[in-house]
Amino acid sequence: MTLDLLIPFGILLILVIYLIYTRNSFEKNIVNMYEEKFEQWKENSNSNEENKKVCKELVGIIYKEEYNITVELMDESVRRNLQQGKYKIKDK
């Protein structure tokens, strides 16, 4: 009688061990695949950083009052550049 129950439990145990093994190997394959894709992404993402465009930043406003020109600074870090004359004038 004990042999009758031992065979199904043995089959069940073998099946559980097989499923655990296949799941572990599947997870390892998935992790390796994503690690390879991540390495490829890191190699390709470096070229995007080199092509970054420098954005304009609003640091002041220029007013004309009759014959006087007034520069109102919003960021004091550019005051030195203005005093040294390091700026360009663009016509639009």
DOPADO-816398 format. One line per field, with one value per residue: residue number from 1; residue in one letter; chain; x, y, z of N, C-alpha, C in turn. Coordinates in pm, 1 decimal. Example, Ala and Ser with C-alpha at 12.3 -4.5 7.8 and 13.67 -1.06 7.14 Angstrom:
# residues 2
k <- c(1/2)
r <- c(a/s)
c <- c(A/A)
n.c1 <- c(1319.0/1285.0)
n.c2 <- c(-569.0/-225.0)
n.c3 <- c(780.0/708.0)
ca.c1 <- c(1230.0/1367.0)
ca.c2 <- c(-450.0/-106.0)
ca.c3 <- c(780.0/714.0)
c.c1 <- c(1320.0/1290.0)
c.c2 <- c(-330.0/3.0)
c.c3 <- c(780.0/787.0)
***
This chain:
# residues 92
k <- c(1/2/3/4/5/6/7/8/9/10/11/12/13/14/15/16/17/18/19/20/21/22/23/24/25/26/27/28/29/30/31/32/33/34/35/36/37/38/39/40/41/42/43/44/45/46/47/48/49/50/51/52/53/54/55/56/57/58/59/60/61/62/63/64/65/66/67/68/69/70/71/72/73/74/75/76/77/78/79/80/81/82/83/84/85/86/87/88/89/90/91/92)
r <- c(m/t/l/d/l/l/i/p/f/g/i/l/l/i/l/v/i/y/l/i/y/t/r/n/s/f/e/k/n/i/v/n/m/y/e/e/k/f/e/q/w/k/e/n/s/n/s/n/e/e/n/k/k/v/c/k/e/l/v/g/i/i/y/k/e/e/y/n/i/t/v/e/l/m/d/e/s/v/r/r/n/l/q/q/g/k/y/k/i/k/d/k)
c <- c(A/A/A/A/A/A/A/A/A/A/A/A/A/A/A/A/A/A/A/A/A/A/A/A/A/A/A/A/A/A/A/A/A/A/A/A/A/A/A/A/A/A/A/A/A/A/A/A/A/A/A/A/A/A/A/A/A/A/A/A/A/A/A/A/A/A/A/A/A/A/A/A/A/A/A/A/A/A/A/A/A/A/A/A/A/A/A/A/A/A/A/A)
n.c1 <- c(82.1/196.3/371.9/210.3/141.5/389.7/497.6/338.9/405.4/680.2/698.8/579.2/764.8/994.6/896.6/856.6/1121.3/1234.2/1086.1/1166.6/1440.8/1433.2/1310.3/1498.7/1713.7/1594.4/1550.8/1817.5/1903.2/1741.3/1829.5/2098.9/2058.8/1937.1/2143.5/2336.9/2199.5/2186.4/2456.8/2505.0/2335.9/2461.3/2697.1/2597.1/2464.1/2653.9/2731.1/2513.5/2532.7/2744.6/2642.3/2491.4/2300.5/2369.7/2168.6/1983.8/1973.3/1776.2/1896.4/1878.8/1718.9/1682.6/1615.1/1491.5/1488.3/1385.1/1668.1/1839.9/1981.5/1888.0/1994.3/1855.0/1935.6/1872.9/2016.9/2296.6/2543.4/2634.4/2714.3/2986.4/3078.4/2936.8/3043.2/3305.8/3271.7/3212.2/3017.8/2776.8/2607.4/2306.3/2114.5/1774.9)
n.c2 <- c(-119.1/122.7/152.8/214.8/483.8/598.9/606.3/805.7/1035.4/1040.2/1086.5/1337.6/1481.5/1467.4/1607.8/1862.9/1933.1/1939.3/2151.2/2365.8/2376.4/2434.5/2683.6/2838.9/2830.5/2960.9/3216.7/3296.8/3311.5/3521.5/3733.3/3752.8/3824.3/4078.6/4212.7/4219.9/4380.0/4613.0/4682.3/4736.0/4953.6/5138.6/5183.3/5302.8/5524.7/5709.0/5852.7/6018.3/6203.6/6362.0/6512.8/6710.9/7003.6/7338.2/7523.0/7829.1/8080.8/8290.4/8578.2/8841.6/9160.7/9404.5/9745.5/10032.4/10360.8/10652.2/10805.3/10650.6/10333.1/10057.6/9785.8/9516.4/9287.4/8946.5/8743.9/8754.5/8654.2/8710.3/8968.0/9039.8/8956.9/9135.0/9380.9/9353.6/9354.3/9125.8/9016.4/8955.2/9113.4/9059.7/9086.1/9068.3)
n.c3 <- c(0.0/74.8/-129.8/-341.9/-300.7/-301.5/-561.0/-714.8/-560.7/-595.9/-872.8/-876.5/-722.5/-885.8/-1107.6/-994.3/-926.6/-1183.6/-1299.3/-1136.9/-1199.4/-1478.5/-1472.4/-1333.4/-1515.8/-1731.3/-1619.5/-1580.6/-1846.2/-1940.8/-1777.3/-1859.2/-2127.0/-2100.8/-1970.4/-2173.4/-2358.8/-2209.0/-2191.7/-2463.2/-2492.2/-2321.6/-2464.2/-2696.6/-2598.0/-2522.0/-2747.0/-2786.6/-2582.0/-2658.3/-2863.1/-2752.6/-2741.6/-2669.4/-2464.4/-2472.4/-2220.5/-2028.0/-1893.2/-1852.0/-1926.2/-2178.8/-2195.9/-2369.3/-2296.2/-2394.3/-2485.3/-2350.8/-2264.7/-2078.2/-1884.2/-1734.7/-1501.4/-1436.8/-1341.7/-1155.7/-1219.0/-1473.5/-1481.2/-1472.5/-1725.6/-1887.4/-1804.2/-1886.9/-2152.8/-2299.4/-2508.1/-2767.9/-3036.9/-3193.4/-3486.8/-3575.0)
ca.c1 <- c(0.0/282.2/433.5/113.5/149.0/526.9/519.5/290.6/483.4/811.2/679.4/553.6/891.3/1078.2/838.0/884.1/1264.9/1253.6/1030.8/1253.7/1563.9/1408.3/1281.2/1626.1/1791.0/1524.5/1579.4/1956.9/1909.9/1679.0/1919.3/2214.0/2014.8/1917.8/2274.9/2396.8/2130.2/2225.5/2591.8/2490.0/2273.6/2562.4/2788.2/2528.7/2416.7/2764.4/2732.7/2406.6/2576.0/2835.8/2565.8/2400.9/2295.2/2371.3/2042.8/1989.8/1920.2/1741.2/1965.7/1853.8/1630.6/1734.3/1510.3/1531.2/1408.7/1424.4/1800.0/1919.8/1959.4/1897.7/2002.9/1806.2/1988.9/1800.9/2120.3/2412.3/2667.5/2676.2/2753.3/3128.3/3090.8/2886.9/3137.0/3426.3/3235.1/3209.2/2883.5/2754.8/2480.5/2243.9/1998.5/1675.1)
ca.c2 <- c(0.0/241.3/163.6/279.4/629.1/643.0/631.8/939.0/1140.2/1042.2/1155.6/1477.9/1539.7/1481.8/1715.4/1990.3/1961.3/1975.7/2285.0/2462.8/2386.3/2504.9/2824.3/2904.1/2849.1/3064.1/3346.1/3331.0/3352.7/3653.6/3830.8/3770.5/3896.8/4219.0/4271.3/4249.5/4495.9/4729.6/4719.1/4799.0/5084.6/5227.8/5220.9/5391.8/5646.6/5803.9/5939.5/6116.6/6308.0/6450.8/6596.8/6796.9/7141.4/7433.3/7597.8/7969.1/8104.9/8430.9/8630.0/8984.7/9227.6/9535.4/9844.2/10161.8/10469.7/10769.8/10786.8/10566.0/10188.2/10000.5/9639.7/9464.7/9151.7/8852.3/8655.7/8841.2/8589.5/8762.5/9109.2/9053.3/8948.5/9260.2/9488.3/9333.5/9367.4/8994.0/8985.5/8971.5/9176.7/8992.5/9151.6/8973.2)
ca.c3 <- c(0.0/77.2/-261.3/-430.9/-282.5/-321.9/-703.9/-755.1/-494.5/-662.9/-1000.8/-843.4/-677.9/-1005.3/-1187.2/-926.2/-942.8/-1324.0/-1322.6/-1069.1/-1277.6/-1604.7/-1442.9/-1301.5/-1638.8/-1808.5/-1557.4/-1610.0/-1986.6/-1951.8/-1713.8/-1948.5/-2245.2/-2065.6/-1942.4/-2303.6/-2414.7/-2130.3/-2235.6/-2594.4/-2471.2/-2265.2/-2572.1/-2790.6/-2533.4/-2511.2/-2864.6/-2771.9/-2490.5/-2728.8/-2953.6/-2678.1/-2787.2/-2559.3/-2465.3/-2431.7/-2087.5/-2009.1/-1775.4/-1836.5/-2022.1/-2220.0/-2221.4/-2424.7/-2240.6/-2471.7/-2545.6/-2261.4/-2269.6/-1944.1/-1880.0/-1606.6/-1487.2/-1352.0/-1288.0/-1131.2/-1262.0/-1603.9/-1466.5/-1505.7/-1871.4/-1944.7/-1773.3/-1966.7/-2293.4/-2363.1/-2555.6/-2911.4/-3071.9/-3307.5/-3547.7/-3624.8)
c.c1 <- c(86.4/351.5/340.0/119.9/288.7/553.4/463.2/368.2/623.3/803.5/657.9/682.3/985.2/1027.4/867.2/1031.0/1294.4/1203.5/1115.7/1381.8/1541.0/1377.7/1410.2/1708.6/1726.1/1553.8/1722.9/1971.6/1852.3/1770.2/2040.2/2176.4/1998.0/2049.5/2346.7/2331.1/2166.9/2365.4/2586.9/2430.9/2375.4/2660.2/2723.1/2485.8/2528.0/2767.3/2623.8/2448.7/2667.5/2760.1/2470.0/2412.7/2291.0/2246.2/2067.1/1924.0/1894.7/1805.0/1942.4/1764.1/1690.4/1616.2/1571.8/1434.5/1460.6/1560.3/1890.3/1882.6/1985.8/1899.6/1961.3/1848.1/1901.8/1898.3/2248.6/2543.6/2717.5/2721.2/2898.3/3149.0/3042.6/2985.3/3265.4/3397.9/3234.2/3065.4/2876.9/2619.2/2429.7/2126.7/1903.1/1580.9)
c.c2 <- c(125.3/261.2/232.2/431.4/683.5/678.7/768.5/1052.7/1151.1/1115.5/1305.1/1548.7/1563.1/1596.5/1852.1/2028.5/2005.3/2117.6/2393.3/2483.3/2464.6/2652.4/2900.0/2928.4/2955.9/3202.7/3389.5/3378.3/3492.9/3760.5/3856.5/3851.1/4045.7/4286.9/4306.4/4372.1/4623.5/4776.5/4787.1/4938.2/5183.9/5273.4/5321.9/5522.5/5749.4/5898.9/6045.9/6231.3/6407.8/6548.9/6689.6/6939.8/7232.5/7519.9/7741.3/7984.1/8254.2/8480.0/8779.0/9037.4/9364.8/9624.9/9967.1/10265.0/10599.1/10744.3/10698.1/10419.0/10132.9/9848.4/9596.0/9318.1/9068.9/8756.8/8737.2/8779.5/8643.0/8908.2/9130.6/9048.7/9076.3/9374.5/9475.6/9345.5/9235.9/8958.8/9011.5/9036.3/9110.1/9074.1/9044.2/9043.1)
c.c3 <- c(0.0/-56.4/-359.6/-419.1/-310.8/-468.1/-746.2/-688.8/-554.4/-795.5/-977.2/-801.0/-796.5/-1091.9/-1125.9/-942.6/-1086.0/-1350.8/-1255.5/-1149.9/-1407.0/-1580.9/-1411.2/-1427.2/-1727.2/-1752.2/-1584.4/-1754.1/-2005.6/-1893.0/-1802.8/-2071.8/-2214.3/-2028.4/-2071.9/-2366.7/-2340.3/-2169.4/-2371.9/-2580.1/-2416.4/-2372.9/-2665.8/-2727.5/-2519.4/-2629.7/-2855.0/-2681.9/-2560.2/-2816.9/-2881.3/-2727.6/-2664.7/-2570.7/-2421.8/-2295.8/-2073.9/-1880.1/-1756.6/-1946.7/-2052.2/-2255.2/-2286.6/-2369.8/-2301.7/-2535.7/-2460.8/-2278.9/-2129.9/-1954.8/-1740.7/-1596.7/-1393.6/-1284.2/-1276.2/-1180.2/-1395.9/-1596.5/-1509.4/-1656.9/-1938.5/-1921.3/-1855.1/-2115.9/-2368.4/-2400.1/-2705.0/-2931.6/-3198.7/-3356.9/-3597.1/-3717.2)
***
